């Protein structure tokens, strides 16, 4: 039997009327999904946004995302990726200190900048900071 486990990064938008409900906890309990909150800004009685990585079987992920939609949460895939153009990188490390997830790191003792796209949440801080435009946002 084939294992269809994996992870999926999504952006969740919580309208004001559902922002104070424990919907994500219910998602995890009901569908057996694990989640990693990559970025969030949610306050009671205000619209909220969350970038989340869902971890579990693809079938359960889809069922869980449908559950969120039924609860009034707007679900969209994390449609933006960041890439590193090695030829442009001077390995100055400007981006490393800004990266909130550790997707960019400084290798020791070579002091080369390394990029792990699996850890990236597409916040674009590196894109804005890179003096050589080695970090690019792909739409």
N, C-alpha and C positions, 0 to 999 in steps of 0.2 A: 504494500500500500504506500502511496506517495505522501510525503509529509508536505502539507501546504501551509505551514506556519511561516510567519514573517512579520514584518513591521510596515506600517504605513503612516506617513506624516500628513496631518490634516490641520486645517484652520477652522476653529469653531467660533461662531459669532452668536452670543447669547443676547437676545432681546431683553430689554428692561424687565419684562414680566416674568422671565424665567431665570434671571441671573442669580437669584438668591436660593435656588433649589439645588439639592445635592445630586444633580443629574449624572455627573461623571462617576461618582461613587456607585450609583445604581447601575451605570453602564458596566463597570468592572464586575460587580457582584452578579448581575443577571447573565452576562455573556462570557464570563470567565476570561476577560481580557485584562492584560496588564497595560499600564500606560506610563508614559514619561512626559511630564509637562515641560515643554521646552521654553515657553514664554507665555505669560498670562497677564492680563489686566482686567480684573473682574471686581466690581463693587456692588453690594446690594442696592437695588432700585436704580441701577444704571446699566447701560449696555456694556457687555464685556466681550473680550476676545481672548482666545487661548490657542496656542500652537501646541499640538500634542502628537506624540508618536504612540500609535496603538500597536500592541504586540500580542499576537495570538494567531489562530487559524484564520485564513482569509475569509472563509464562510462566516465565522463569528464576527470578524471585523465588519463585514458588510451588514450583518444583522444588527450589530451595535450602532453603526452609522445610521441605519434606517430608524432605529429606536430614537436616536438623538433628533432626527428630523421630525418624527412624530411628536416629540416633546417641544418643538418650536425652535430648536437650535439650527442655525444655518451652517451647513457643512460644505467645505470646499477643500480640494487637495492642496497641499503646499506646492504651488505651481511654479515656484521660482527656485532655481538652484544657483549655486555659486561655483565658479570654477577658478582654478589657479592656472595662469599661463606661465609656465616655468621659465620660458625664454625672457620674460620681462622682469622676473623677480630678482632683486638684488640681495635678498635675504637680510634686509635691514631689521626685521622684527617689529616694525611699527604695528602691524596687524595682530601680532601674538598677544600683546597686552590688552587689546580691546576685545578679543574673542571671548564671549561669555560661556561657551561650551567646551572649550579646549579643542575645537576642530583645527585650529592653527597652533602649532607648537614649534619650539626651537630645539632642534636636535643637538645633543652634546656629544662629543666635543667639536663637531664640525660647524656648529652654529648655522645650519641650514634650516630654513623654514619648511615645515611639513604640513600638509593639509589632509585632513580626514573628512571627506564629504559625508560620511555616515553620522558624524556628530554635528554637522552644520544645521542651523535653524533658519538660515537665509535672512539674518537680521540686517545685513549689508554694512555693518560697521567697518569691516575690512575693506570693502569696496570704496567707501568714502575716505578711508585713511591711507590707502596705498599710494605712495608718491609716483610709482611707475605704472599704475593701472594693471598690475599683475592679477588682481582679483576682479572678476567680472560677474555681474548678475546676468543670468540667462532667463529669459521669460518663456 
